[in-house]
Amino acid sequence: MTSWPGAPLAAAVELLALEGRGASGVFRLGARTVVVRRGRIAAVSGRAGIDASLHDFLVAAGRLGDTGRARLAAAGLGGEALEAAVVGGDAAAAERSDLRMETLRESLRSAWMERLARTFAEEGGELSLAREPSPPTIAEGGYDVSSLALVLDALERCASGATRRPWVSGRRSG
């Protein structure tokens, strides 16, 4: 089981406060970038070689079959492109993957939660949240999730020690 800090993680509390204030911005959380729109989380960046892309996450979960993978690849919707398409509500992502948009969004939320949980586990009480000084413009609309629910789910996952089996190239190790 991972070590759990006795005090709440300051970065988690800061993320929750952003929702309360309805804040928007791009924030650095350890080695990740978190995009917040009106207090809701609109993206959590992955780390190459550590985190699964949404595409790999779907494959590992058994939700994306060979046909869907081939159709997504042919449309250029792999990796970050698939995440952007799902956030933007691009119906082509659902059509080509043979999955409902709701399923894609649930899977994206799960991938974001895994990334946050891993960050909390790796960085522990030393983690801080910092606003990016010159963030790109944050588009209105698109998919986002409650910061409260996502952060609490990530903290629960971190506390359970489930982050000890990191995703690498879409497969769990350990």
Protein Blocks (a to p, Z undefined) as FASTA:
>chain_A
ZZddfbdcfklmmmmmmmmnopacdddehjbccddeehiafbdcddehkaccfklmmmmn
opacfklmmmmmmnopghjlmmmmmmnopaklmmmnopafklmmmmmmmmmmmmmmmmmm
mnmmmbccdddfbacdddeedjdddfklmmmmmmmmmmnopmmmcceehiaeZZ
